[in-house]
């Protein structure tokens, strides 16, 4: 039995349906990312799991217990918000002790020891006497994380935890959160709209769109075998082409570019190079197909681009292996 299950959750706000029959299962110890565009229902789902929002219908099961009608205080979770929600007039240490001081079964010394333990875990012990205004964004987020895990909750909820941080800090904190989550073995649910965040951090990804779950799978499954055209186009970059009653998806990294026509177990489409973006080891080549006038993009080794002496407006052949094409019903695009 899954540690946390939501079954057939429906939630409406006036005439807008935020969740339409959503069901998911989350195993104990997993880090699961709920991923989707703005307005897809992912934050509403997180709030319903937490008891901060009431569903119109459906069931929330936590560790085998029906928690649908329970208030947040009875669900035993920790939560980290996008805005950190730290008390500005309290030090880092005081912010963490605020929740611990409500744990009357713990002695004063046990609370202080628990506080020290989580401060060391997030590498903030040396900053414990500072106020939030004296901390960087990353340090504030680590303080919020320490406060959430200090109470030893059954599961952890992260609502867009890294979106307010700059790129380098985000990358560092991604690995920090994963390290702490693995060390504690705590079931963690993270809401994000950032595909890279989900792919690099999650054991399992739940992709949502327009109030429903489009696909559930490991990061590799979601990226390599997307089940719908939406998932294919939302996770990474996908070239999508309509052919009769189907839509075909092709990842840019599976396409080769050549100035010579060759057809060996592959499609060979003539086109023209319209633009190129140097991205370090790879160069993204944007082109347009001669027959259909459709756009196409391919990720090519930058050294090969140089050796080909490839330029804008060059006539080329885009080579597409047949095994690299994924077919979807035309209605799914």
C-alpha positions as CSV (number, residue, x, y, z in Angstrom):
1,X,0.0,0.0,0.0
2,X,1.2,3.5,-0.9
3,X,2.2,5.8,2.0
4,X,0.2,8.6,0.6
5,X,-2.7,8.3,-1.9
6,X,-5.2,10.8,-3.3
7,X,-8.2,9.3,-5.0
8,X,-10.5,11.0,-7.5
9,X,-10.0,14.5,-6.1
10,X,-12.2,17.2,-7.5
11,X,-11.9,20.9,-6.6
12,X,-13.7,23.8,-8.2
13,X,-13.5,27.5,-7.6
14,X,-16.7,29.1,-8.9
15,X,-16.9,28.0,-12.5
16,X,-13.2,27.0,-12.8
17,X,-12.2,23.4,-12.2
18,X,-8.8,23.3,-10.5
19,X,-8.7,19.5,-10.1
20,X,-10.7,17.0,-12.1
21,X,-10.6,13.4,-10.8
22,X,-7.0,13.4,-9.8
23,X,-5.5,10.2,-8.3
24,X,-1.9,9.6,-7.4
25,X,0.1,7.2,-5.2
26,X,3.3,8.1,-3.4
27,X,5.6,5.5,-1.8
28,X,7.3,6.0,1.6
29,X,10.7,7.7,1.2
30,X,10.1,9.0,-2.3
31,X,10.9,12.5,-3.5
32,X,8.0,13.2,-5.9
33,X,7.7,16.3,-8.1
34,X,4.3,17.6,-9.2
35,X,5.2,19.4,-12.4
36,X,3.1,21.5,-14.7
37,X,2.5,25.0,-16.1
38,X,0.9,27.8,-14.1
39,X,-2.8,27.2,-13.4
40,X,-2.7,23.4,-13.9
41,X,-3.8,22.6,-10.3
42,X,-0.5,21.5,-8.8
43,X,-0.5,23.9,-5.9
44,X,-4.2,23.3,-5.2
45,X,-3.3,19.5,-5.0
46,X,-0.5,20.2,-2.5
47,X,-2.8,22.3,-0.4
48,X,-5.4,19.6,-0.3
49,X,-2.8,17.0,0.7
50,X,-1.9,19.4,3.5
51,X,-5.5,20.1,4.6
52,X,-5.1,23.8,3.8
53,X,-7.8,23.5,1.1
54,X,-10.9,21.3,1.2
55,X,-11.7,19.1,-1.8
56,X,-15.2,19.0,-3.2
57,X,-15.0,15.2,-3.5
58,X,-12.4,12.5,-3.2
59,X,-10.2,10.9,-0.5
60,X,-6.8,11.6,1.0
61,X,-5.1,8.6,2.6
62,X,-1.9,9.0,4.6
63,X,-0.1,6.0,6.0
64,X,-3.3,3.9,5.6
65,X,-5.5,6.4,7.4
66,X,-8.3,8.4,5.8
67,X,-7.3,12.0,6.5
68,X,-9.8,13.7,4.2
69,X,-11.6,15.5,7.0
70,X,-8.6,16.1,9.2
71,X,-7.2,19.7,9.8
72,X,-3.6,20.4,8.9
73,X,-2.5,20.1,12.5
74,X,-3.5,16.4,12.5
75,X,-1.6,15.4,9.3
76,X,2.0,15.5,10.6
77,X,3.7,17.2,7.8
78,X,6.4,19.9,7.4
79,X,6.0,22.6,4.7
80,X,8.4,25.0,3.0
81,X,6.8,27.9,1.1
82,X,8.2,29.8,-1.9
83,X,8.3,33.0,0.3
84,X,10.1,31.1,3.2
85,X,7.6,32.6,5.7
86,X,10.2,33.3,8.4
87,X,9.6,35.5,11.4
88,X,11.6,38.6,10.7
89,X,12.0,39.6,14.3
90,X,13.5,36.2,15.3
91,X,16.9,34.8,14.7
92,X,17.6,31.7,12.7
93,X,17.7,29.7,15.9
94,X,14.5,31.3,17.3
95,X,12.7,30.6,14.1
96,X,13.5,26.9,14.4
97,X,12.8,26.7,18.1
98,X,9.4,28.4,17.6
99,X,7.8,25.1,16.5
100,X,9.9,22.9,18.8
101,X,8.8,24.9,21.8
102,X,5.2,23.6,21.2
103,X,6.5,20.0,21.6
104,X,5.8,19.8,25.3
105,X,6.9,16.1,25.5
106,X,10.5,17.3,24.7
107,X,12.7,18.7,27.5
108,X,14.3,22.1,27.0
109,X,17.7,20.4,26.4
110,X,16.1,18.0,23.8
111,X,14.7,21.0,21.9
112,X,18.0,22.8,21.8
113,X,19.8,19.6,20.7
114,X,17.2,19.0,17.9
115,X,17.7,22.7,16.8
116,X,21.5,22.3,16.7
117,X,21.1,19.0,14.8
118,X,19.1,20.5,12.0
119,X,21.2,23.7,11.9
120,X,24.3,21.5,11.3
121,X,22.4,19.5,8.7
122,X,21.7,22.6,6.6
123,X,25.1,24.1,7.4
124,X,23.7,27.2,9.2
125,X,25.0,26.6,12.8
126,X,27.5,29.5,12.4
127,X,24.6,31.8,11.4
128,X,22.2,30.8,14.1
129,X,22.2,34.3,15.8
130,X,21.4,36.2,12.6
131,X,18.1,37.6,11.6
132,X,16.4,36.7,8.2
133,X,17.3,40.2,6.8
134,X,21.0,39.4,7.4
135,X,20.8,36.1,5.3
136,X,21.1,35.5,1.6
137,X,18.1,34.0,-0.2
138,X,19.7,30.5,-0.1
139,X,20.3,30.8,3.6
140,X,16.7,31.9,4.3
141,X,15.5,28.9,2.3
142,X,17.7,26.5,4.2
143,X,16.4,28.0,7.5
144,X,12.8,27.3,6.3
145,X,13.8,23.8,5.5
146,X,15.5,23.3,8.9
147,X,12.4,24.5,10.6
148,X,10.2,22.1,8.6
149,X,12.3,19.0,9.4
150,X,13.0,19.9,13.0
151,X,9.6,18.5,14.1
152,X,10.4,15.1,12.4
153,X,7.2,15.1,10.3
154,X,5.9,12.1,8.5
155,X,6.3,13.8,5.1
156,X,7.5,17.1,3.7
157,X,5.8,19.5,1.3
158,X,7.8,21.9,-0.8
159,X,5.9,24.6,-2.7
160,X,8.1,26.1,-5.5
161,X,11.0,26.1,-3.0
162,X,13.7,27.4,-5.3
163,X,11.9,29.7,-7.7
164,X,12.9,32.9,-5.9
165,X,16.6,32.2,-6.0
166,X,19.2,32.9,-8.7
167,X,20.4,30.1,-11.0
168,X,23.7,29.2,-9.2
169,X,22.1,29.1,-5.8
170,X,19.2,27.0,-7.2
171,X,21.6,24.4,-8.5
172,X,23.5,24.2,-5.1
173,X,20.2,24.0,-3.1
174,X,18.9,21.3,-5.4
175,X,21.7,18.9,-4.3
176,X,21.4,20.1,-0.7
177,X,17.6,19.2,-0.5
178,X,18.2,15.8,-2.2
179,X,21.1,15.1,0.3
180,X,18.9,15.9,3.3
181,X,15.9,14.1,2.0
182,X,18.0,10.9,1.4
183,X,19.6,11.2,4.8
184,X,16.3,11.5,6.6
185,X,14.4,9.1,4.3
186,X,11.5,11.4,4.5
187,X,8.7,11.3,1.9
188,X,8.8,14.6,0.0
189,X,6.4,16.2,-2.4
190,X,7.7,19.2,-4.3
191,X,5.6,21.4,-6.6
192,X,7.5,23.1,-9.4
193,X,7.1,24.5,-12.9
194,X,10.8,24.0,-13.6
195,X,11.4,20.9,-15.7
196,X,15.1,20.8,-15.0
197,X,14.4,20.9,-11.2
198,X,12.0,18.0,-11.5
199,X,14.3,15.9,-13.8
200,X,17.4,16.3,-11.6
201,X,15.7,15.9,-8.1
202,X,12.7,13.6,-8.3
203,X,12.4,9.9,-8.0
204,X,9.1,10.2,-9.6
205,X,7.4,13.0,-11.6
206,X,3.7,13.7,-11.8
207,X,3.0,15.9,-14.9
208,X,-0.2,17.9,-14.7
209,X,-2.1,20.0,-17.2
210,X,-5.5,21.6,-17.1
211,X,-6.6,20.0,-13.8
212,X,-5.7,16.4,-14.7
213,X,-2.6,14.2,-14.4
214,X,-1.1,13.6,-17.9
215,X,1.6,11.1,-16.9
216,X,3.4,9.6,-13.9
217,X,6.8,8.1,-14.2
218,X,10.5,8.3,-13.4
219,X,12.4,11.3,-14.9
220,X,13.9,9.0,-17.6
221,X,10.5,7.6,-18.5
222,X,8.9,11.0,-18.7
223,X,11.7,12.4,-20.9
224,X,12.3,9.3,-23.2
225,X,8.7,8.0,-23.5
226,X,6.3,10.8,-23.0
227,X,2.7,9.5,-23.3
228,X,1.1,12.6,-24.7
229,X,2.1,15.4,-27.0
230,X,1.7,17.8,-24.1
231,X,4.2,16.0,-21.9
232,X,6.6,15.6,-24.9
233,X,6.5,19.3,-25.6
234,X,6.5,20.4,-21.9
235,X,9.5,18.3,-20.8
236,X,12.6,19.5,-22.6
237,X,12.2,20.5,-26.3
238,X,10.3,18.4,-28.8
239,X,9.8,18.9,-32.6
240,X,6.1,18.1,-33.3
241,X,4.8,17.3,-36.8
242,X,1.3,16.5,-38.0
243,X,1.1,13.7,-40.5
244,X,-2.4,12.6,-41.4
245,X,-4.1,11.4,-38.3
246,X,-1.0,11.4,-36.0
247,X,1.4,13.8,-34.4
248,X,5.1,12.8,-34.4
249,X,7.5,14.0,-31.7
250,X,11.3,14.1,-32.3
251,X,13.8,15.2,-29.7
252,X,16.5,17.7,-31.1
253,X,19.4,15.5,-29.9
254,X,18.2,12.6,-32.0
255,X,18.5,14.6,-35.3
256,X,21.7,14.9,-37.3
257,X,22.5,17.6,-39.9
258,X,24.4,16.9,-43.0
259,X,25.1,18.6,-46.3
260,X,24.9,15.2,-48.1
261,X,21.7,13.2,-48.7
262,X,21.8,9.8,-47.1
263,X,18.9,7.4,-46.3
264,X,20.0,4.5,-44.1
265,X,17.3,3.4,-41.6
266,X,16.4,7.1,-41.3
267,X,14.2,9.9,-42.7
268,X,16.2,12.5,-44.6
269,X,14.4,15.8,-44.8
270,X,15.8,18.7,-47.0
271,X,15.7,22.1,-45.4
272,X,17.5,25.3,-44.8
273,X,19.4,26.6,-41.7
274,X,17.7,29.7,-40.4
275,X,19.5,30.3,-37.1
276,X,22.1,28.8,-34.8
277,X,22.6,29.1,-31.1
278,X,26.0,28.3,-29.6
279,X,25.4,26.5,-26.2
280,X,28.9,25.4,-25.4
281,X,29.5,21.7,-26.2
282,X,26.3,21.7,-28.4
283,X,24.9,24.1,-30.9
284,X,21.2,24.3,-31.5
285,X,20.5,24.5,-35.2
286,X,17.1,26.0,-36.2
287,X,15.9,25.2,-39.7
288,X,12.9,25.1,-42.0
289,X,11.8,22.0,-44.0
290,X,11.6,22.5,-47.8
291,X,8.5,20.4,-48.5
292,X,6.3,21.3,-45.6
293,X,7.7,24.7,-44.5
294,X,7.7,23.5,-40.9
295,X,10.3,24.5,-38.4
296,X,12.8,22.1,-37.0
297,X,15.6,22.3,-34.4
298,X,18.5,19.9,-33.8
299,X,21.2,19.8,-31.2
300,X,24.6,19.2,-32.9
301,X,28.1,18.8,-31.4
302,X,29.7,22.2,-31.7
303,X,32.9,20.7,-33.1
304,X,30.9,19.1,-35.9
305,X,29.2,22.4,-36.7
306,X,32.7,23.9,-37.1
307,X,34.0,21.0,-39.2
308,X,31.0,21.2,-41.5
309,X,31.5,25.0,-41.8
310,X,27.8,25.4,-41.2
311,X,26.2,28.8,-41.7
312,X,22.8,30.4,-41.8
313,X,20.9,29.9,-45.1
314,X,22.9,26.8,-45.9
315,X,20.9,24.0,-47.6
316,X,21.1,20.8,-45.4
317,X,19.5,17.5,-44.8
318,X,18.0,16.8,-41.4
319,X,18.5,13.1,-40.7
320,X,15.9,11.6,-38.3
321,X,16.2,7.9,-37.2
322,X,12.8,6.2,-37.4
323,X,13.3,4.8,-33.9
324,X,13.6,8.4,-32.6
325,X,10.0,9.3,-33.6
326,X,7.2,9.0,-31.1
327,X,3.6,8.9,-32.5
328,X,0.6,10.5,-30.7
329,X,-3.1,10.9,-31.8
330,X,-3.6,14.2,-33.5
331,X,-6.1,15.2,-30.9
332,X,-3.4,15.1,-28.2
333,X,-1.5,18.0,-29.7
